[in-house]
Amino acid sequence: LFLRSSRNAAKIDPGFDTDHVAVMLVSPGQQGYDPDHAQQFFQAVAARVGVMPGVRSVSWAVNLPLFGALSRSVFIEGHEQDKQMAGILTLANAVDVGYFETTGIALVQGRAFTEADRAGSVPVAVINDTMARRFWPNENPIGKRFRFYTEPAYREVVGVARTVKYVTLGEAPQSNAYFPLRQSQNDAMVLYVRA
């Protein structure tokens, strides 16, 4: 039974490309880096690793693949008083430029994050297609806005990504919102390298 279950699990498509991808958890905050220096560290590492022979792309994210994920309460603009739509827990992941290319997660609409999506710029997000269907059924989600519970400003949806497996291979499709690493502060990140 165990071997059969393992074989069946290996056949499940996680929604991202696992071939030739390495991940490593790094926590400069534990070494005494303040948030600004941690951000500089992340950018410097990505730049140096990105030019190594054999490396095709590199990026950072808060979450490890299939290792659990951060959930945050989401409030949809114009529906804050609607109990069906307000404060719904949604998976969230801060990711850097190149994340979707590096992980092989397909964008089905809109754009990925760019260098311009940084602190001081308009807060943006890429959502998955499950979140798009849940919050904006039969509507184009590009340009729609939502905010996380801890944030006063609304984020504008600029892209829609394919729904993948976030916590376990057997999970039902879950809503997920990605937001730019450069618009948040994190002192522990996961380095993704595609060789």
HELIX and SHEET records of a PDB file:
HELIX    1   1 PHE A    2  ALA A   10  1                                   9    
HELIX    2   2 PRO A   28  GLN A   31  5                                   4    
HELIX    3   3 PRO A   35  GLY A   50  1                                  16    
HELIX    4   4 TYR A   99  THR A  103  1                                   5    
HELIX    5   5 ASP A  129  PHE A  135  1                                   7    
HELIX    6   6 LEU A  181  GLN A  183  5                                   3    
SHEET    1   A 3 VAL A  21  VAL A  26  0                                        
SHEET    2   A 3 MET A 189  ARG A 194 -1                                        
SHEET    3   A 3 SER A  57  ALA A  61 -1                                        
SHEET    1   B 7 LEU A 107  GLY A 110  0                                        
SHEET    2   B 7 ARG A 155  ALA A 161 -1                                        
SHEET    3   B 7 VAL A 124  ASN A 128  1                                        
SHEET    4   B 7 ASN A 176  PRO A 180 -1                                        
SHEET    5   B 7 ALA A  86  VAL A  95  1                                        
SHEET    6   B 7 LEU A  70  ILE A  76 -1                                        
SHEET    7   B 7 ARG A 145  PHE A 148 -1                                        
END                                                                             
